[in-house]
Protein backbone atom coordinates (compact mmCIF):
# COMPACT_ATOMS: atom_id res chain seq x y z
CA UNK A 1 0.00 0.00 0.00
CA UNK A 2 1.43 3.38 -1.01
CA UNK A 3 2.30 5.94 1.62
CA UNK A 4 -0.35 8.62 1.77
CA UNK A 5 0.70 12.25 1.83
CA UNK A 6 -0.80 15.72 1.85
CA UNK A 7 -0.07 17.53 -1.43
CA UNK A 8 1.93 20.72 -1.09
CA UNK A 9 1.55 24.19 -2.55
CA UNK A 10 -1.22 25.54 -0.31
CA UNK A 11 -0.02 29.13 -0.67
CA UNK A 12 0.10 28.88 -4.46
CA UNK A 13 -3.38 27.36 -4.58
CA UNK A 14 -4.74 30.15 -2.38
CA UNK A 15 -3.11 32.80 -4.58
CA UNK A 16 -4.62 31.24 -7.69
CA UNK A 17 -8.09 31.33 -6.15
CA UNK A 18 -7.71 35.05 -5.48
CA UNK A 19 -6.41 36.11 -8.87
CA UNK A 20 -8.08 33.73 -11.36
CA UNK A 21 -11.72 33.58 -12.39
CA UNK A 22 -13.48 30.61 -10.72
CA UNK A 23 -14.16 28.58 -13.86
CA UNK A 24 -12.49 25.41 -12.55
CA UNK A 25 -12.32 23.50 -9.29
CA UNK A 26 -8.90 21.84 -9.55
CA UNK A 27 -7.79 19.00 -7.35
CA UNK A 28 -5.55 20.29 -4.54
CA UNK A 29 -2.15 19.66 -6.12
CA UNK A 30 0.36 22.12 -7.59
CA UNK A 31 2.35 20.51 -10.41
CA UNK A 32 5.96 21.62 -10.94
CA UNK A 33 7.27 19.12 -13.52
CA UNK A 34 6.29 16.12 -15.60
CA UNK A 35 7.82 13.31 -17.61
CA UNK A 36 6.09 10.45 -19.40
CA UNK A 37 3.09 9.34 -17.36
CA UNK A 38 4.31 11.04 -14.16
CA UNK A 39 3.91 14.48 -12.59
CA UNK A 40 5.79 15.95 -9.61
CA UNK A 41 4.39 18.61 -7.28
CA UNK A 42 6.19 21.55 -5.67
CA UNK A 43 7.10 19.41 -2.63
CA UNK A 44 8.58 16.60 -4.72
CA UNK A 45 5.67 14.15 -4.45
CA UNK A 46 5.19 12.08 -7.63
CA UNK A 47 1.81 11.27 -9.17
CA UNK A 48 0.77 8.86 -11.91
CA UNK A 49 -1.27 10.92 -14.36
CA UNK A 50 -4.39 9.05 -15.47
CA UNK A 51 -6.08 12.10 -17.00
CA UNK A 52 -3.59 13.17 -19.71
CA UNK A 53 -5.02 16.66 -19.96
CA UNK A 54 -8.35 15.22 -21.13
CA UNK A 55 -6.41 13.34 -23.88
CA UNK A 56 -4.25 16.33 -24.88
CA UNK A 57 -1.26 14.38 -23.50
CA UNK A 58 -1.74 11.10 -25.36
CA UNK A 59 2.05 10.89 -25.78
CA UNK A 60 2.80 11.77 -22.17
CA UNK A 61 4.54 14.74 -20.64
CA UNK A 62 7.50 16.16 -22.54
CA UNK A 63 7.86 13.34 -25.04
CA UNK A 64 11.44 13.70 -26.37
CA UNK A 65 10.42 13.67 -30.04
CA UNK A 66 7.83 16.37 -29.53
CA UNK A 67 10.07 18.56 -27.38
CA UNK A 68 12.86 18.25 -29.95
CA UNK A 69 10.49 19.28 -32.75
CA UNK A 70 9.32 22.28 -30.74
CA UNK A 71 12.86 23.36 -29.80
CA UNK A 72 14.03 23.12 -33.39
CA UNK A 73 11.14 25.28 -34.56
CA UNK A 74 11.62 27.80 -31.72
CA UNK A 75 15.05 28.52 -33.19
CA UNK A 76 13.53 29.32 -36.58
CA UNK A 77 10.16 31.10 -36.57
CA UNK A 78 7.09 30.69 -34.35
CA UNK A 79 4.38 32.89 -35.87
CA UNK A 80 3.73 34.54 -39.20
CA UNK A 81 -0.08 34.79 -39.15
CA UNK A 82 -1.87 33.53 -42.25
CA UNK A 83 -0.90 36.74 -44.06
CA UNK A 84 2.15 34.84 -45.34
CA UNK A 85 3.10 31.28 -46.19
CA UNK A 86 5.57 29.49 -43.97
CA UNK A 87 7.75 26.42 -44.54
CA UNK A 88 5.74 24.03 -42.30
CA UNK A 89 2.22 24.78 -43.40
CA UNK A 90 1.90 22.79 -46.63
CA UNK A 91 3.37 19.64 -45.10
CA UNK A 92 1.11 19.90 -42.07
CA UNK A 93 -2.04 20.23 -44.16
CA UNK A 94 -1.13 17.50 -46.65
CA UNK A 95 0.05 14.99 -44.05
CA UNK A 96 -2.94 15.50 -41.75
CA UNK A 97 -5.29 15.22 -44.73
CA UNK A 98 -3.56 11.96 -45.71
CA UNK A 99 -3.84 10.58 -42.17
CA UNK A 100 -7.60 11.24 -42.33
CA UNK A 101 -7.97 10.08 -45.97
CA UNK A 102 -9.37 13.50 -46.86
CA UNK A 103 -8.41 16.38 -49.16
CA UNK A 104 -8.26 19.57 -47.13
CA UNK A 105 -7.46 20.90 -43.67
CA UNK A 106 -8.60 24.07 -41.94
CA UNK A 107 -6.29 24.63 -38.93
CA UNK A 108 -7.38 26.35 -35.73
CA UNK A 109 -6.11 26.31 -32.13
CA UNK A 110 -8.57 24.90 -29.61
CA UNK A 111 -11.18 22.19 -29.80
CA UNK A 112 -14.05 24.62 -29.36
CA UNK A 113 -12.72 26.74 -32.23
CA UNK A 114 -12.62 23.65 -34.43
CA UNK A 115 -16.21 22.76 -33.54
CA UNK A 116 -17.33 26.31 -34.32
CA UNK A 117 -15.47 26.00 -37.62
CA UNK A 118 -17.24 22.71 -38.37
CA UNK A 119 -20.62 24.36 -37.70
CA UNK A 120 -19.82 27.24 -40.05
CA UNK A 121 -18.56 24.80 -42.67
CA UNK A 122 -21.72 22.68 -42.51
CA UNK A 123 -24.00 25.69 -42.76
CA UNK A 124 -22.24 27.21 -45.77
CA UNK A 125 -22.05 23.78 -47.43
CA UNK A 126 -25.78 23.37 -46.79
CA UNK A 127 -26.60 26.64 -48.52
CA UNK A 128 -24.14 26.40 -51.41
CA UNK A 129 -24.18 22.65 -52.13
CA UNK A 130 -27.31 21.09 -50.66
CA UNK A 131 -29.51 24.09 -51.48
CA UNK A 132 -31.05 24.72 -48.05
CA UNK A 133 -32.93 28.07 -48.00
CA UNK A 134 -30.96 30.94 -46.48
CA UNK A 135 -30.71 30.91 -42.69
CA UNK A 136 -32.75 27.69 -42.41
CA UNK A 137 -29.94 25.19 -41.88
CA UNK A 138 -30.26 22.78 -38.97
CA UNK A 139 -27.70 20.55 -37.27
CA UNK A 140 -28.61 17.46 -35.25
CA UNK A 141 -26.61 16.88 -32.05
CA UNK A 142 -26.77 14.35 -29.23
CA UNK A 143 -27.98 14.82 -25.67
CA UNK A 144 -25.16 14.65 -23.16
CA UNK A 145 -22.74 16.16 -25.66
CA UNK A 146 -19.64 18.14 -24.83
CA UNK A 147 -18.19 20.07 -27.76
CA UNK A 148 -16.81 23.09 -25.90
CA UNK A 149 -18.02 26.16 -24.05
CA UNK A 150 -18.51 28.93 -26.59
CA UNK A 151 -21.90 30.64 -26.60
CA UNK A 152 -23.00 28.76 -29.72
CA UNK A 153 -21.97 25.38 -28.34
CA UNK A 154 -23.43 25.73 -24.84
CA UNK A 155 -26.72 26.66 -26.46
CA UNK A 156 -27.21 23.02 -27.49
CA UNK A 157 -25.70 21.55 -24.31
CA UNK A 158 -27.90 20.03 -21.61
CA UNK A 159 -25.30 20.57 -18.88
CA UNK A 160 -26.70 23.27 -16.56
CA UNK A 161 -23.25 24.31 -15.35
CA UNK A 162 -22.11 25.06 -18.89
CA UNK A 163 -25.38 26.53 -20.16
CA UNK A 164 -27.17 28.58 -17.52
CA UNK A 165 -26.78 32.35 -17.62
CA UNK A 166 -25.23 32.62 -21.08
CA UNK A 167 -28.27 33.09 -23.35
CA UNK A 168 -29.74 34.03 -25.74
CA UNK A 169 -28.63 30.99 -27.66
CA UNK A 170 -28.08 30.44 -31.36
CA UNK A 171 -30.95 28.65 -33.14
CA UNK A 172 -30.62 25.82 -35.62
CA UNK A 173 -29.86 22.76 -33.47
CA UNK A 174 -31.96 19.65 -32.83
CA UNK A 175 -31.03 17.46 -29.86
CA UNK A 176 -31.71 13.71 -29.91
CA UNK A 177 -30.76 10.96 -27.42
CA UNK A 178 -27.23 9.61 -27.91
CA UNK A 179 -27.27 6.11 -29.35
CA UNK A 180 -30.93 6.24 -30.49
CA UNK A 181 -31.02 5.48 -34.21
CA UNK A 182 -34.78 5.94 -34.56
CA UNK A 183 -34.72 9.38 -32.96
CA UNK A 184 -31.84 10.41 -35.19
CA UNK A 185 -33.66 9.22 -38.31
CA UNK A 186 -36.76 11.19 -37.31
CA UNK A 187 -34.72 14.37 -36.78
CA UNK A 188 -32.81 14.43 -40.08
CA UNK A 189 -34.81 16.23 -42.75
CA UNK A 190 -34.32 18.25 -45.92
CA UNK A 191 -32.97 21.23 -43.94
CA UNK A 192 -30.52 19.20 -41.91
CA UNK A 193 -27.01 20.06 -43.06
CA UNK A 194 -25.13 17.89 -40.58
CA UNK A 195 -25.18 15.47 -37.69
CA UNK A 196 -22.51 16.43 -35.15
CA UNK A 197 -21.52 13.68 -32.69
CA UNK A 198 -18.75 12.46 -30.43
CA UNK A 199 -18.18 8.79 -31.39
CA UNK A 200 -17.71 8.23 -27.65
CA UNK A 201 -18.99 10.85 -25.23
CA UNK A 202 -16.10 11.73 -22.94
CA UNK A 203 -17.40 14.40 -20.58
CA UNK A 204 -20.63 12.43 -20.15
CA UNK A 205 -18.62 9.61 -18.57
CA UNK A 206 -17.00 7.78 -21.51
CA UNK A 207 -20.29 6.61 -23.00
CA UNK A 208 -19.79 4.10 -25.79
CA UNK A 209 -22.80 3.95 -28.15
CA UNK A 210 -24.55 0.67 -29.00
CA UNK A 211 -22.88 -1.46 -31.66
CA UNK A 212 -23.95 -0.35 -35.11
CA UNK A 213 -24.91 3.18 -34.07
CA UNK A 214 -22.12 5.01 -35.90
CA UNK A 215 -22.71 2.92 -39.01
CA UNK A 216 -26.39 3.87 -38.86
CA UNK A 217 -25.47 7.56 -38.53
CA UNK A 218 -23.27 7.20 -41.60
CA UNK A 219 -26.05 5.50 -43.57
CA UNK A 220 -28.78 8.00 -42.59
CA UNK A 221 -26.68 11.06 -43.35
CA UNK A 222 -25.54 9.65 -46.69
CA UNK A 223 -29.09 8.76 -47.74
CA UNK A 224 -30.50 12.17 -46.78
CA UNK A 225 -27.74 14.40 -48.03
CA UNK A 226 -26.37 15.61 -44.69
CA UNK A 227 -22.79 15.68 -43.44
CA UNK A 228 -21.61 13.37 -40.68
CA UNK A 229 -19.27 15.38 -38.45
CA UNK A 230 -17.25 13.30 -35.98
CA UNK A 231 -15.90 15.26 -33.02
CA UNK A 232 -12.78 13.19 -32.37
CA UNK A 233 -11.11 15.83 -30.21
CA UNK A 234 -10.89 13.48 -27.23
CA UNK A 235 -11.52 10.10 -28.85
CA UNK A 236 -9.16 10.47 -31.79
CA UNK A 237 -5.42 10.10 -32.45
CA UNK A 238 -4.89 6.73 -30.83
CA UNK A 239 -6.89 7.00 -27.62
CA UNK A 240 -9.31 4.12 -28.29
CA UNK A 241 -6.85 1.71 -29.92
CA UNK A 242 -7.36 2.99 -33.46
CA UNK A 243 -6.35 6.31 -35.01
CA UNK A 244 -9.99 7.40 -34.90
CA UNK A 245 -12.81 5.98 -32.78
CA UNK A 246 -15.05 5.80 -35.86
CA UNK A 247 -12.79 3.05 -37.20
CA UNK A 248 -14.25 0.59 -34.67
CA UNK A 249 -17.33 0.44 -36.90
CA UNK A 250 -15.52 0.89 -40.20
CA UNK A 251 -17.05 4.34 -40.55
CA UNK A 252 -15.49 7.34 -42.31
CA UNK A 253 -17.33 10.58 -41.54
CA UNK A 254 -17.53 13.52 -43.91
CA UNK A 255 -15.64 15.71 -41.49
CA UNK A 256 -13.23 15.11 -38.62
CA UNK A 257 -12.91 17.64 -35.83
CA UNK A 258 -9.52 17.21 -34.18
CA UNK A 259 -7.63 18.86 -31.33
CA UNK A 260 -6.03 18.09 -27.97
CA UNK A 261 -3.48 15.34 -28.78
CA UNK A 262 -2.74 16.97 -32.15
CA UNK A 263 -0.65 19.50 -30.24
CA UNK A 264 1.28 16.80 -28.41
CA UNK A 265 0.70 18.44 -25.04
CA UNK A 266 3.07 21.20 -26.15
CA UNK A 267 0.92 23.78 -27.95
CA UNK A 268 -2.81 24.09 -28.71
CA UNK A 269 -3.54 22.75 -32.20
CA UNK A 270 -6.90 21.86 -33.71
CA UNK A 271 -8.26 21.31 -37.19
CA UNK A 272 -11.24 20.46 -39.32
CA UNK A 273 -10.45 17.88 -42.02
CA UNK A 274 -12.81 17.11 -44.90
CA UNK A 275 -13.15 16.73 -48.65
CA UNK A 276 -12.49 19.51 -51.13
CA UNK A 277 -16.22 19.68 -51.85
CA UNK A 278 -16.92 20.48 -48.20
CA UNK A 279 -14.06 22.75 -47.12
CA UNK A 280 -13.87 24.33 -50.56
CA UNK A 281 -16.95 26.42 -49.74
CA UNK A 282 -14.77 28.94 -47.89
CA UNK A 283 -13.34 32.03 -49.55
CA UNK A 284 -10.62 34.42 -48.35
CA UNK A 285 -11.95 36.39 -45.39
CA UNK A 286 -14.88 34.06 -44.64
CA UNK A 287 -13.02 32.33 -41.81
CA UNK A 288 -9.59 32.33 -40.24
CA UNK A 289 -7.34 32.54 -37.21
CA UNK A 290 -4.22 34.60 -36.49
CA UNK A 291 -2.59 31.68 -34.67
CA UNK A 292 -4.19 28.76 -36.51
CA UNK A 293 -1.59 26.77 -38.42
CA UNK A 294 1.36 28.72 -37.02
CA UNK A 295 4.88 27.34 -37.62
CA UNK A 296 5.40 26.07 -34.07
CA UNK A 297 2.02 24.34 -34.02
CA UNK A 298 2.63 22.75 -37.42
CA UNK A 299 6.09 21.51 -36.42
CA UNK A 300 4.76 19.75 -33.32
CA UNK A 301 1.66 18.40 -35.08
CA UNK A 302 3.78 17.00 -37.92
CA UNK A 303 5.74 15.00 -35.36
CA UNK A 304 2.47 13.78 -33.80
CA UNK A 305 1.31 12.59 -37.22
CA UNK A 306 4.64 10.81 -37.81
CA UNK A 307 4.36 9.05 -34.44
CA UNK A 308 0.81 7.91 -35.19
CA UNK A 309 1.84 6.51 -38.56
CA UNK A 310 3.93 3.84 -36.83
CA UNK A 311 0.80 2.35 -35.27
CA UNK A 312 2.70 1.83 -32.01
CA UNK A 313 0.47 4.05 -29.91
CA UNK A 314 -2.74 2.63 -31.30
CA UNK A 315 -1.51 -0.89 -30.48
CA UNK A 316 -0.51 0.12 -26.96
CA UNK A 317 -3.91 1.68 -26.36
CA UNK A 318 -5.69 -1.44 -27.59
CA UNK A 319 -3.59 -3.95 -25.65
CA UNK A 320 -3.18 -2.02 -22.40
CA UNK A 321 -6.78 -0.85 -22.63
CA UNK A 322 -8.02 -4.43 -22.71
CA UNK A 323 -6.06 -5.10 -19.52
CA UNK A 324 -7.26 -1.91 -17.83
CA UNK A 325 -10.93 -2.48 -18.63
CA UNK A 326 -10.78 -6.14 -17.65
CA UNK A 327 -9.25 -5.32 -14.26
CA UNK A 328 -11.66 -2.45 -13.63
CA UNK A 329 -14.62 -4.68 -14.49
CA UNK A 330 -13.40 -7.24 -11.95
CA UNK A 331 -13.87 -4.59 -9.25
CA UNK A 332 -17.59 -4.39 -9.99
CA UNK A 333 -18.23 -7.47 -7.88
CA UNK A 334 -17.13 -5.61 -4.74
CA UNK A 335 -20.22 -3.40 -4.86
CA UNK A 336 -18.06 -0.28 -4.94
CA UNK A 337 -18.43 0.16 -8.71
CA UNK A 338 -21.82 0.07 -10.40
CA UNK A 339 -20.62 0.29 -14.02
CA UNK A 340 -17.46 0.36 -16.13
CA UNK A 341 -17.44 1.64 -19.71
CA UNK A 342 -14.64 2.28 -22.12
CA UNK A 343 -12.62 1.57 -25.20
CA UNK A 344 -8.86 1.48 -25.48
CA UNK A 345 -7.09 3.43 -22.75
CA UNK A 346 -10.23 5.34 -21.86
CA UNK A 347 -12.68 4.38 -19.14
CA UNK A 348 -15.61 5.74 -17.19
CA UNK A 349 -16.25 4.25 -13.75
CA UNK A 350 -19.48 4.83 -11.83
CA UNK A 351 -18.93 4.81 -8.07
CA UNK A 352 -21.61 3.42 -5.71
CA UNK A 353 -22.94 6.32 -3.59
CA UNK A 354 -21.99 4.72 -0.27
CA UNK A 355 -18.32 4.90 -1.28
CA UNK A 356 -18.52 8.66 -1.78
CA UNK A 357 -18.75 11.06 -4.69
CA UNK A 358 -16.46 10.97 -7.67
CA UNK A 359 -14.67 14.01 -6.29
CA UNK A 360 -14.05 12.28 -2.95
CA UNK A 361 -12.63 9.21 -4.68
CA UNK A 362 -10.42 11.42 -6.88
CA UNK A 363 -9.09 13.21 -3.79
CA UNK A 364 -8.42 9.89 -2.03
CA UNK A 365 -6.48 8.65 -5.07
CA UNK A 366 -4.57 11.94 -5.15
CA UNK A 367 -3.34 11.26 -1.61
CA UNK A 368 -2.07 7.91 -2.89
CA UNK A 369 -0.24 9.47 -5.82
CA UNK A 370 -2.73 8.79 -8.61
CA UNK A 371 -4.46 11.56 -10.58
CA UNK A 372 -7.94 11.06 -12.03
CA UNK A 373 -10.90 13.41 -12.52
CA UNK A 374 -14.55 13.13 -11.63
CA UNK A 375 -17.50 14.07 -13.82
CA UNK A 376 -21.25 14.24 -13.24
CA UNK A 377 -21.00 13.63 -9.52
CA UNK A 378 -20.37 9.91 -9.25
CA UNK A 379 -18.21 9.04 -12.26
CA UNK A 380 -14.42 8.82 -12.51
CA UNK A 381 -12.70 9.18 -15.87
CA UNK A 382 -9.44 7.40 -16.64
CA UNK A 383 -7.39 8.31 -19.71
CA UNK A 384 -3.70 7.61 -19.09
CA UNK A 385 -0.99 8.63 -21.55
CA UNK A 386 -0.51 6.01 -24.25
CA UNK A 387 3.13 5.68 -23.14
CA UNK A 388 2.10 4.23 -19.77
CA UNK A 389 3.52 0.81 -18.87
CA UNK A 390 1.51 -2.19 -17.71
CA UNK A 391 3.13 -2.19 -14.27
CA UNK A 392 2.17 1.46 -13.86
CA UNK A 393 -1.44 0.61 -14.70
CA UNK A 394 -1.29 -2.19 -12.14
CA UNK A 395 0.08 0.25 -9.56
CA UNK A 396 -2.83 2.59 -10.19
CA UNK A 397 -5.31 -0.28 -9.96
CA UNK A 398 -3.84 -1.28 -6.60
CA UNK A 399 -4.40 2.23 -5.29
CA UNK A 400 -7.94 2.18 -6.65
CA UNK A 401 -8.66 -1.07 -4.83
CA UNK A 402 -7.22 0.35 -1.61
CA UNK A 403 -9.37 3.49 -1.82
CA UNK A 404 -12.53 1.47 -2.46
CA UNK A 405 -11.79 -0.96 0.33
CA UNK A 406 -11.33 2.01 2.70
CA UNK A 407 -14.86 3.10 1.74
VENGIMO-V995979 format. One record per pair of residues at least 24 apart in sequence whose ideal C-beta (glycine too) atoms are under 6 Angstrom apart, sorted by the first residue. I is the first residue (numbers start at 1). J is the second residue. D is the distance in Angstrom with one decimal. If there is no record, write none. Layout:
BEGIN
i: (I | I)
j: (J | J)
d: (D | D)
END
This chain:
BEGIN
i: (1 | 2 | 2 | 2 | 4 | 4 | 5 | 7 | 8 | 8 | 8 | 9 | 27 | 34 | 35 | 35 | 36 | 36 | 37 | 37 | 37 | 47 | 47 | 48 | 48 | 48 | 49 | 50 | 50 | 50 | 50 | 50 | 51 | 51 | 52 | 52 | 55 | 55 | 55 | 55 | 55 | 56 | 56 | 57 | 57 | 58 | 58 | 58 | 58 | 59 | 60 | 60 | 65 | 66 | 66 | 66 | 66 | 69 | 69 | 69 | 70 | 70 | 73 | 73 | 73 | 77 | 78 | 78 | 79 | 81 | 82 | 86 | 88 | 88 | 88 | 89 | 89 | 92 | 92 | 92 | 95 | 99 | 100 | 100 | 102 | 102 | 102 | 103 | 103 | 104 | 104 | 105 | 105 | 106 | 106 | 107 | 107 | 107 | 108 | 108 | 108 | 109 | 109 | 109 | 109 | 110 | 110 | 111 | 111 | 111 | 111 | 112 | 112 | 113 | 114 | 114 | 114 | 114 | 115 | 115 | 115 | 116 | 117 | 118 | 118 | 118 | 118 | 122 | 122 | 122 | 124 | 125 | 125 | 126 | 128 | 130 | 132 | 136 | 137 | 138 | 138 | 138 | 138 | 139 | 139 | 139 | 140 | 140 | 140 | 140 | 140 | 141 | 141 | 141 | 142 | 142 | 143 | 143 | 143 | 144 | 144 | 144 | 146 | 147 | 179 | 179 | 179 | 181 | 185 | 188 | 188 | 188 | 192 | 194 | 194 | 194 | 195 | 195 | 196 | 198 | 199 | 199 | 199 | 199 | 200 | 200 | 202 | 205 | 205 | 205 | 205 | 206 | 206 | 206 | 206 | 206 | 208 | 208 | 214 | 214 | 214 | 215 | 215 | 218 | 227 | 227 | 228 | 228 | 229 | 230 | 231 | 232 | 232 | 233 | 233 | 233 | 237 | 238 | 238 | 238 | 238 | 239 | 239 | 240 | 240 | 241 | 241 | 241 | 241 | 241 | 242 | 262 | 262 | 264 | 264 | 266 | 267 | 267 | 267 | 269 | 269 | 313 | 316 | 317 | 317 | 317 | 318 | 320 | 321 | 324 | 327 | 336 | 345 | 346 | 347 | 348 | 348 | 349 | 350 | 350 | 351 | 355 | 364 | 365 | 365 | 368 | 370 | 370)
j: (402 | 368 | 369 | 399 | 367 | 368 | 45 | 41 | 41 | 42 | 43 | 42 | 366 | 61 | 61 | 62 | 60 | 387 | 385 | 388 | 392 | 369 | 371 | 370 | 392 | 396 | 371 | 371 | 372 | 382 | 384 | 396 | 371 | 373 | 383 | 385 | 234 | 239 | 260 | 261 | 383 | 260 | 265 | 265 | 385 | 237 | 238 | 261 | 386 | 264 | 385 | 387 | 303 | 264 | 266 | 300 | 303 | 299 | 300 | 303 | 266 | 300 | 295 | 296 | 299 | 295 | 295 | 296 | 294 | 290 | 288 | 295 | 295 | 298 | 299 | 293 | 298 | 298 | 301 | 302 | 305 | 305 | 256 | 273 | 273 | 274 | 275 | 275 | 276 | 276 | 279 | 271 | 273 | 272 | 279 | 271 | 292 | 293 | 270 | 289 | 292 | 268 | 270 | 291 | 292 | 268 | 270 | 148 | 233 | 259 | 270 | 148 | 150 | 270 | 257 | 259 | 270 | 272 | 147 | 148 | 257 | 150 | 272 | 229 | 255 | 257 | 272 | 193 | 194 | 227 | 281 | 278 | 281 | 193 | 281 | 225 | 191 | 191 | 193 | 172 | 174 | 191 | 192 | 173 | 194 | 196 | 174 | 187 | 188 | 192 | 195 | 173 | 175 | 196 | 178 | 197 | 175 | 177 | 178 | 178 | 201 | 204 | 203 | 231 | 209 | 210 | 213 | 216 | 220 | 220 | 224 | 226 | 226 | 226 | 227 | 229 | 221 | 228 | 229 | 231 | 230 | 235 | 245 | 246 | 235 | 245 | 234 | 348 | 375 | 376 | 379 | 341 | 342 | 346 | 347 | 348 | 341 | 343 | 246 | 249 | 251 | 249 | 251 | 251 | 254 | 255 | 253 | 254 | 255 | 256 | 257 | 256 | 258 | 257 | 259 | 260 | 261 | 313 | 314 | 317 | 386 | 344 | 346 | 343 | 344 | 314 | 317 | 318 | 321 | 344 | 314 | 301 | 304 | 300 | 304 | 300 | 296 | 297 | 300 | 297 | 301 | 386 | 386 | 344 | 345 | 386 | 344 | 345 | 345 | 393 | 397 | 404 | 384 | 383 | 382 | 379 | 381 | 380 | 378 | 379 | 378 | 407 | 403 | 399 | 403 | 399 | 396 | 399)
d: (5.6 | 4.9 | 5.7 | 6.0 | 4.7 | 5.9 | 5.6 | 5.6 | 5.6 | 5.2 | 3.2 | 4.5 | 5.5 | 3.2 | 5.5 | 5.6 | 4.5 | 5.6 | 4.7 | 4.4 | 5.8 | 5.1 | 4.9 | 5.1 | 5.9 | 5.4 | 5.1 | 5.9 | 4.9 | 4.9 | 4.7 | 5.9 | 5.7 | 5.1 | 5.0 | 5.0 | 4.6 | 5.4 | 5.0 | 5.7 | 5.5 | 4.1 | 5.4 | 4.0 | 5.5 | 5.9 | 5.6 | 3.9 | 5.1 | 5.8 | 3.9 | 4.1 | 5.5 | 4.0 | 5.5 | 5.8 | 5.5 | 5.1 | 5.5 | 4.1 | 5.1 | 5.4 | 5.9 | 5.0 | 3.7 | 5.1 | 5.9 | 4.5 | 4.8 | 5.2 | 5.9 | 4.8 | 4.9 | 3.7 | 5.4 | 5.6 | 5.8 | 3.8 | 5.8 | 5.6 | 5.1 | 5.5 | 5.2 | 4.4 | 4.8 | 5.6 | 5.9 | 5.1 | 4.2 | 5.5 | 4.1 | 5.3 | 5.2 | 4.6 | 5.7 | 4.8 | 4.5 | 3.5 | 4.6 | 5.2 | 4.5 | 4.7 | 5.9 | 5.3 | 5.7 | 5.4 | 5.7 | 5.8 | 4.1 | 3.6 | 5.4 | 2.9 | 5.1 | 6.0 | 4.9 | 5.4 | 3.9 | 5.6 | 4.5 | 5.2 | 5.7 | 5.9 | 4.9 | 5.2 | 5.9 | 5.0 | 5.2 | 4.6 | 3.8 | 5.4 | 4.5 | 5.4 | 5.2 | 3.1 | 5.2 | 5.6 | 5.3 | 5.2 | 4.5 | 5.3 | 5.8 | 5.1 | 5.2 | 5.4 | 4.9 | 5.6 | 4.9 | 4.8 | 6.0 | 5.9 | 4.6 | 5.6 | 5.6 | 5.1 | 3.9 | 5.3 | 5.4 | 5.3 | 5.7 | 5.3 | 5.5 | 4.1 | 3.4 | 5.7 | 4.2 | 5.2 | 5.3 | 4.5 | 5.5 | 5.7 | 5.1 | 5.7 | 4.7 | 5.6 | 4.1 | 5.1 | 5.4 | 5.6 | 4.5 | 4.7 | 5.7 | 5.2 | 3.8 | 5.2 | 4.8 | 5.4 | 4.2 | 4.0 | 5.8 | 5.8 | 4.2 | 5.2 | 5.4 | 5.6 | 5.9 | 3.2 | 5.6 | 5.6 | 5.9 | 4.4 | 4.7 | 4.8 | 5.7 | 4.8 | 4.2 | 5.9 | 4.3 | 5.1 | 4.5 | 5.7 | 4.6 | 5.6 | 5.9 | 6.0 | 4.2 | 5.4 | 4.1 | 4.2 | 4.9 | 5.5 | 5.6 | 5.7 | 5.4 | 4.4 | 3.7 | 5.9 | 4.5 | 3.2 | 5.7 | 3.7 | 5.7 | 5.3 | 5.9 | 4.9 | 4.9 | 4.9 | 5.8 | 5.1 | 5.6 | 4.5 | 4.9 | 4.5 | 5.2 | 4.1 | 4.5 | 5.2 | 6.0 | 5.8 | 4.5 | 5.6 | 5.2 | 3.9 | 5.6 | 5.1 | 4.4 | 5.5 | 5.8 | 4.5 | 5.8 | 5.4 | 5.1 | 3.6 | 4.5 | 5.9 | 5.7 | 4.3 | 5.0 | 4.8)
END
